[in-house]
């Protein structure tokens, strides 16, 4: 990789942790300042081990040598902070989910275009070695023509376990917003954009967290959300997300083709467990994965964005991809509420992913 790009970060509580580690591991990223608009003392403790100063948001945005600002604030604040970062002439990289709704994402991308800066966003696990091998296998026709995909992402509800309980309150809340971006980013990267969805959901109040002052109950957050996906190229699929069970025997994502099936790594991790089963075969065959010079961890999309700035090329974990994924999720929820299929209004060029 080329010389390092200077990076700043505006965070919220625990959401800084993956990027502190990533900027330490990727040699083309140099994190030089952080800010927390709500809990600076907590961030100072986290930054001490890396020797990074904690400033105010205004002070951070005034540093001229910072080229990229990581926006690791609360999802519902992503749009406002992204716009402020762009107004300061900085490139912005949002933590997942990109924004709370498609209209906010469009505002961010339009303003970035006006200011001649670029926007990136997690998830970035689709850049992992495992998913890259899956993309190669599909392009080589190992499973023939892909025709259907099934994604199954469920876990026991997050009561008492998640460090930022407010993340789960409307809007931009619920299981599809938590798990969906990882899976959908990977599927769009491998199979292209989604053109239409049908959604269903149910809301069963989750148990409360440990007693705290001003405790809020999870009463209106979708705990099970499913979507039928129609890709622009004619492939169909299903995504199921749920907080209601931690026990199942399904693999996370499988793509079925005319000549066989492909089992993907868990898109929420950098797992390298790729398997193929050809037509007529009874068992799945593991696919060997070559090692990479790049660290296999969150932040790989940010590192690619920094490299793209130097090389003047498009980056892969782009705002356009992230907006399309949020549009799919939003449309699934709206379809469930309206009881009818909905077209996904945004699109991302297959050549850009």
PyMOL commands that set and color helices and strands:
alter all, ss='L'
color gray80, all
select helices_A, chain A and resi 13-25+40-48+57-61+75-87+102-115+125-127+129-139+165-168+175-191+300-311+319-338+350-352
alter helices_A, ss='H'
color red, helices_A
select strands_A, chain A and resi 5-11+29-36+53-55+68-72+91-94+119-121+146-154+194-202+224-231+236-242+253-257+260-263+275-278+285-286+342-343
alter strands_A, ss='S'
color yellow, strands_A
deselect
rebuild
show_as cartoon
